[in-house]
Amino acid sequence: MPATPIEYLLEIEHASFPVHVRDPEVIQAIAVLTALGCVEAEISPPLDLRRSFGDYESAVVKKITPEGINELAMEYG
């Protein structure tokens, strides 16, 4: 389990997309990465910041964006 959103981004860097996730903590990392523009993802039910992340059932990461690739390059070289 990633400790930070950037660590999750590193974890999926070479994944076969789409990546399906059901873990609420990972969904939270995906929500942060989506908000930062680092990934394209769908979160179900739709993201609502008033909800607890435990209420989310699943997320599907479609791809890492160019911004996400830049973040990885800055963080990990």
C-alpha positions in Angstrom: 0.0 0.0 0.0 1.5 3.4 -1.0 2.2 5.9 1.8 1.7 8.9 -0.5 -0.1 9.6 -3.8 3.3 10.1 -5.5 4.4 6.6 -4.3 1.2 5.2 -5.8 1.9 7.0 -9.1 5.3 5.3 -9.1 3.7 1.9 -8.3 1.5 2.2 -11.4 4.0 3.8 -13.7 4.4 0.7 -15.8 1.0 -0.9 -15.2 -1.3 -2.1 -17.9 -4.2 0.4 -18.0 -6.9 0.6 -16.9 -6.1 -0.2 -13.3 -9.1 -1.1 -11.1 -8.9 -0.3 -7.4 -11.2 -1.1 -4.5 -9.1 -0.1 -1.5 -10.4 3.2 0.1 -6.9 4.4 1.0 -5.6 3.9 -2.6 -8.8 5.6 -3.9 -7.9 8.6 -1.8 -4.4 8.7 -3.4 -6.1 8.4 -6.8 -8.4 11.3 -5.9 -5.4 13.5 -5.0 -3.6 12.5 -8.2 -6.7 13.3 -10.3 -7.1 16.7 -8.6 -3.4 17.5 -9.4 -3.9 16.4 -13.0 -1.5 13.5 -12.7 -3.9 10.8 -13.7 -7.1 10.3 -15.6 -9.4 8.3 -13.4 -13.1 7.5 -12.7 -14.1 7.2 -9.1 -17.4 5.6 -8.1 -19.6 7.0 -6.8 -18.5 10.3 -8.3 -16.0 12.3 -6.3 -17.6 14.5 -3.6 -15.2 16.0 -1.1 -17.9 16.0 1.6 -17.8 12.2 1.6 -15.6 9.9 3.6 -13.2 8.1 1.4 -14.5 4.9 3.0 -17.7 5.5 1.1 -16.1 5.0 -2.3 -16.5 1.7 -3.9 -14.0 1.7 -6.7 -11.7 3.7 -9.0 -10.4 3.0 -12.5 -7.2 4.7 -13.4 -7.2 5.2 -17.2 -3.7 6.7 -17.7 -0.9 8.7 -16.2 -1.0 12.2 -17.8 2.0 14.1 -19.0 1.8 16.1 -15.8 2.0 12.9 -13.8 5.1 11.8 -15.8 6.7 15.2 -15.0 5.9 14.7 -11.3 7.6 11.3 -11.4 10.6 12.8 -13.2 10.9 15.6 -10.6 10.5 13.2 -7.6 12.5 10.2 -8.8 14.7 11.5 -11.6 
